[in-house]
Amino acid sequence: MILKRKSKAGRLSKGDIFVEIAPSKKGDGIKLDIQSSQKKLYGKAIEKTIKGIIREFDIKDALISVTDDGALDFVVRARTEAAILEAMGVNQK
């Protein structure tokens, strides 16, 4: 899938995650930047979850930035999926 525009999902609050995703040039691959208050403990799990969702959507090139403040896995998944769908131009209303 190809991303059409930059998008974001989530909030910068405790127990949540803020996900920003933007298209990048073809062949650039996935660039993922994770900022988290719990990065030492959960950084790899957050990365695994996000990269898994990226694979599910078959996205090859994107810039992804996340700021986490203790979000549970289901929140990470929901926010990432919401940002991707918005970036793809899917109307969720």
N, C-alpha and C positions, 0 to 999 in steps of 0.2 A: 504494500500500500504506500501511497505517496501522501505526504503531509502537504497541505495547501497553504497553511498560515501558522503563525505563532499562536499559542494558546496557554492557558493556565487553569489550574484547579486547586482547590484547597484553601487553607487559611494558615496564617502564621500564629498559631495558638497551641497551647499545651494539648497533647494528645492528638494532634493533627499533623498533616504534611502538606507543603505547598509545592506543587509540581508545575514547572514551566517546560514547554517543549516547542521546538522550532525546526522547520525544515533546514536541511543543509545540502550542500552540493552532492550530486550523484558521485558515489565512490568514496565519500568522506567517512562513511561508517557511522557508528553510534558513539557519541561522546557524552558520557554521563558524569555529572558532578554532584556529589552528595555531601551536604552539610547537615550534621546531626548532633544533637546533644548526647546521643547514645551511640556514636559512630564506632567506638571501640568494641562495644558489645554487639551491636546489631547492624553495623554497616554492610557486612557481607550478605546478610539476609535481605536487607533492603535492596541491594544491588541485584541479587538473584531474582527477587520478585519482579522488579522493574524490567530486567532483561528478559525474563520469561514472558511478560506481557508484550514486550516489543516483538518477540519472536511470534507470539500468537497472532499479532496483527501484520506480520510479515513486513515490518518496517526495516529498511536497510540503512537509511541515512537520516540522522536527527541529532539535534543538540538538546540535551535534557539536563535540567538543573532542578535539584530537589532540596528543600530545607525541611528537615524533620525535627519534631519536638515530641518524640515518644509515641508516634502513631502505631497502632496495631496493624498487622499484616492486611486485614480486610480493608482498612482505611487506605493503606498504600496502594492496594489493587484498585480500589474504587476511584481514587483521585487520579491515578495514572491513566486508567481507562477513559475517564471523563476528559482529561486533557488531550488524549490521542483522538477521541471522537470529534472533539471540537476542532482540533487542528486539521482533521480530514474533511471538515465541512458537513459533518452529519448533524442534522437537526434533531435534537432530542426532545423537543417540546411537544 
